[in-house]
Amino acid sequence: MHRLTGKTGEDSLIEMSPTDSFSDDVNGYHHHASSSTGSPEQGRSEIDKQKYSKDSVFFRDGVRRIDFVLSYIDDKDDQRKQERRRVYESNLQKVGLELETEDKTESEDGKTYFVKIHAPWEVLATYADVLKIKVPFKVNDIPDNSEIPMNWLSTPFRLPGHIMNPEPDYFTAPFNKSKSDFFLIEDKETFFPPSTRNRIVYYILARCPYFKDECGDRDKKGIKRLLNNGTYTAAFPLHDSRYWTKSKDPNCESERFSLYKYWAKFFCFFKEQPLNLVRKYYGEKIGIYFAWLGFYTEMLFFAAVVGTICFVYGFLTYDDNEWSKEICSEEIGGNIVMCPLCDQKCTYWRLNITCNSSWQSHLFDNVATVFFAIFMGIWVTLFLEFWKRRQARLEYEWDLVDFEEEQQQLQLRPEYETKCTNRKLNRITQEMEPYLPITSKCARICLSGATVLLWISLIIACIIGVIAYRLAVYASFASIMKNNTATNLDVVAPYVTPQLATSVTASCINFVIIMILNLLYERVAIKITDMEIPKTHVEYENKLTVKMFLFQFVNYYSSCFYVAFFKGKFVGYPGNYTYMFGSSKLRNEECEPGGCLIELTTQLVIVMTGKQVWGNIQEALVPWLMNWWGSRKARSHPESLYSRWEQDYDLQGFGQLGLFYEYLEMVIQFGFITLFVASFPLAPLLALINNIIEVRVDAWKLTTQFRRPVAAKAHSIGAWEEILGGMAVLSVVTNAFIVAFTSDMIPRLVYMYAYRTHDELNMKGYINNSLSVFNISQFSLEERPEEYPSWFNSSITTCRYRDYRYPPDDKKRYEHNMQFWHILAAKLAFIIIMEHVVFMVKFFVAWMIPDVPSDVRARVKRERYLVQEYLHNYEVEKLKIQLSQNSNNECTCTPMIYPSLSKHEVLSECL
């Protein structure tokens, strides 16, 4: 069914009157009731429909392009929704948009109406002027002299030229409607690409009211509110074709098919990304995300190679591990009796039962760990600096050089305009604009901050609960495994220690808690951010970014911080142990003789790998299942016409915050591979493998499983860049502390150079030196084990524990000895030296590498000069023509786009 508005000439918009042939009786509101009566009008539409391609992105006339689609299910009992739609669509017609409605009888489910929207040239030109959209005016004639040495080596990774560069390079300038002849306008229908057209239409939809002029209820405005209250079920721009085949319509670009063929397939993982095509189809905001993700993945390759070399070094020096040999030796480790690791339930144990965990720890705790920690501190700086250069080049290539964040900040959110009833004078525009009183703003921020602190406190409480679980179940695991004689444990007993079993189960429980809290907090963060009523879209995203990142930081990293910096540090010593919650029976955990580093590695692998696997399943499988279920009726009726808008309607909505979650996922991963990388050199390799999959999964789901997002501009990754910089600085500190306090690297070096009892420079005798002695007769009744192992006898009078204290027969018994203070001084000295060295290198590298490449800076200056020159010549030629014609100057004013609204309504978003 048709509902049309049109223009009678090139420069004027008309408003269709109720007496015209295309009245409301034909636009769907009254005709819906009679659409199933078999009228000749309905029969003709059904016959005509069979002539159209399934992938048609045009109105029924085959000329006007569908720029946006609204869908709704008409409820005869809800007159308010019908009235809202009638008024809203009438107002859309008043601003110049053209509408065409598909009756519910023509949809595959038999109940959904689709309103197709077309923006004619007059609307596009006016709003391109308002939004200062850059358009081409001359082909770029600056020669590109950039040549890559040995370019032929990259041939297998390259894509065809028409995919990598889908359109020529132009000089561009902000569109000016009064100078339309200055720009390269060959065809007005194709001058603005579909991504720009849907951006302009969405701009209008988000600000068009659905109240009558006489009502004046300013709160009733925008498509978002209409979607929230159920007036419409969806609003989306159309994909230009099916993803698995080209459109049969020659006027359709079929860019979606090209993206799927060359980008979204997993077997293209080794190919470069067609970023220019992504930008053209989805807009700069999505394009910059995939550019950043691809660059991050490329840089991870170097970190993964170095990390793998460090791991291989640990594997190759496996047999040179002297301290592990001593632990595994029957003569040394087999004769060292260790003190119980918990009260009563735990018993004495021999050191050699930790043989396997000691060998495993050496794979990650070796000299290469220090080198890799320093390398990653420098790698992070190189990554951020080279990304700035890459970003600057994209800004030039994508015409974002003059795109200022202030321009975005001047675009007020429709929610801000409607919820802020107070008005004040803008000193720049000298017009009244909405504002939020400072008292209300402070109250909302305080309430929001208190909510965030409450949820962070909830995370900390959950972490404390997990720690209590570790302390409580450790005794149970110890009592089960104490003799290693149970027949059902014979196979795993040599490899599973009570510490390992406790660590693995606690890590799994912690991961489940993390996932549950994430699901709950996401909704809370959006609610409290909405409550603050941010003024602009940029401010909204920044506020939400800070809230989500603070929560996720504590949620994901708190358990790793506990293992790295708290576990085993506040234990006390036999006879004077430290207990959790003071007088409770939960004794603080101790590290194994091999150190806590292997447990930090276990924690890191479980949380990081689990998050990545779960994230990919959630991203790929859930949308696919929902789309499969939603389109089941269409698959069961292949004879019916499954139109382009119906196919897209059955897909998932990408949402305004779709990219936000993608960035968040990658930034959390970035934290894992930088903050704790000293404990697990293979973390960059796991991240690299995940990201190779992530790029294609994101491309696949965006191309095949989601509706086409509304195009948006962005010249950077926003607040995430500052967060990455902060994490880069923090990673230097955390890795220095991990090497110093979590690893055994410093105690070993101090022993080898200062406390060894032989002339050779090796680690013989280190284990005996690192364990202190305790007289078992001094255990209290509450601390003594209930049972003793079969090999224990009365000749054993002492046990050993991990610390540096004086023996029981010394006058300073159980106090820290001088070696403890020497090791502590060495640890602090290492932290200071490592931090200063890495920070000096970081700042030097950042100073040496300019943020903008010199050739890009030169090309930007050259282009600005040429733009000014061409504009000057254009004005001179125009003036000559006017003088030669001796005509009077006439003022041609741009028509009002909202004739029934104030000027502020039109230009409130841009000055």
PyMOL commands that set and color helices and strands:
alter all, ss='L'
color gray80, all
select helices_A, chain A and resi 31-34+40-49+79-94+104-106+121-130+151-157+161-164+177-182+188-191+194-205+223-228+255-264+266-268+275-282+284-316+318-320+322-328+333-335+351-364+367-397+405-409+414-419+438-481+487-489+498-532+537-565+597-630+632-636+644-649+658-675+677-679+683-705+719-742+745-755+766-770+776-778+818-848+854-885+903-907
alter helices_A, ss='H'
color red, helices_A
select strands_A, chain A and resi 68-73+98-102+112-118+134-139+170-174+234-236+337-338+349-350+423-425+432-434+572-573+576-577+771-775+798-802
alter strands_A, ss='S'
color yellow, strands_A
deselect
rebuild
show_as cartoon
